[in-house]
Amino acid sequence: MERRAQQPVVALQPSKDGGGDSPPPPQPFLEVTCRSSGKVRRFAAGTTARYALHAINRKLEPGAPLALHVEAVRDGEEPVSFSPSAALADYGRGWRLQTVSA
């Protein structure tokens, strides 16, 4: 019985000019806009909403309203709220993450 060598699988990459059928690779971080301060904070993929809130709230100016939870928003869509133990997620084009304050 003759054995054939397996050919390596070559992953197709989109061309540098943006052509190709596959979407761009996800960023290694997520951005959350703090509505109290207006600042954008970056977090590694897999960060929980609880930690993001902790990191955002500890950098707020005294007297600024604390962030209560994180939500994903998109014009014309119902917001998606993250529980404290949920990992932050990118919902794709047009969606952005922001904090909600009282």
C-alpha positions in Angstrom: 0.0 0.0 0.0 1.5 3.3 -1.1 1.4 6.3 1.3 0.9 9.8 -0.1 2.3 12.8 1.6 -0.3 15.1 2.9 -0.3 18.6 1.4 -0.3 21.5 3.9 -3.4 23.5 4.1 -2.8 27.1 3.0 -5.0 29.7 4.6 -6.1 32.3 2.1 -5.4 35.9 3.3 -7.2 38.9 1.9 -5.0 41.1 -0.3 -3.4 44.2 1.1 -5.7 46.5 -0.9 -8.7 45.2 1.1 -9.9 42.9 -1.6 -11.1 39.4 -0.7 -14.2 37.8 0.7 -13.2 37.5 4.3 -13.8 40.2 6.9 -10.8 41.8 8.5 -9.4 40.0 11.6 -10.8 41.2 14.9 -8.8 43.7 16.9 -7.0 42.2 20.0 -8.9 44.7 22.1 -12.3 46.2 22.7 -13.1 49.9 23.2 -15.7 51.1 25.8 -16.8 54.7 25.8 -17.5 56.1 29.3 -20.5 58.3 29.0 -19.7 60.1 32.3 -16.2 61.3 31.2 -16.4 60.9 27.4 -13.1 58.9 27.5 -12.6 55.7 25.5 -10.9 52.9 27.4 -9.4 49.8 25.8 -9.7 46.3 27.2 -8.2 42.9 26.1 -10.6 40.4 24.5 -12.1 38.3 27.2 -12.3 41.0 29.8 -15.4 40.8 32.0 -17.8 43.7 32.2 -17.2 43.8 36.0 -13.5 44.5 35.5 -14.1 47.1 32.8 -16.5 49.0 35.1 -14.0 48.8 38.0 -11.2 50.2 35.8 -13.4 52.9 34.3 -15.0 54.0 37.7 -11.6 54.3 39.5 -10.4 56.8 36.9 -13.4 59.1 37.1 -13.2 62.6 38.5 -14.6 63.0 42.0 -18.4 63.7 41.7 -18.8 62.2 38.3 -21.6 59.6 38.1 -20.4 56.0 38.4 -20.9 53.6 35.5 -23.5 51.0 36.4 -23.2 48.5 33.5 -21.9 48.2 30.0 -24.1 47.9 26.9 -23.6 47.5 23.2 -25.6 50.0 21.2 -26.3 50.6 17.5 -28.6 53.2 15.9 -32.1 51.7 15.4 -31.4 48.6 17.5 -32.3 47.6 21.1 -29.2 47.9 23.3 -27.5 44.7 24.6 -26.7 44.8 28.3 -23.7 42.9 29.7 -24.0 41.2 33.1 -21.1 41.7 35.4 -19.6 38.2 34.7 -20.1 38.5 30.9 -17.1 38.9 28.7 -17.1 42.0 26.6 -17.9 41.3 23.0 -17.7 43.0 19.6 -21.1 42.7 17.8 -19.6 44.0 14.5 -20.0 47.0 12.2 -22.0 49.8 13.7 -22.1 48.5 17.2 -20.2 50.2 20.0 -19.7 49.6 23.7 -20.6 52.2 26.3 -21.2 52.6 30.0 -24.6 53.4 31.5 -24.9 55.7 34.5 -27.8 56.6 36.8 
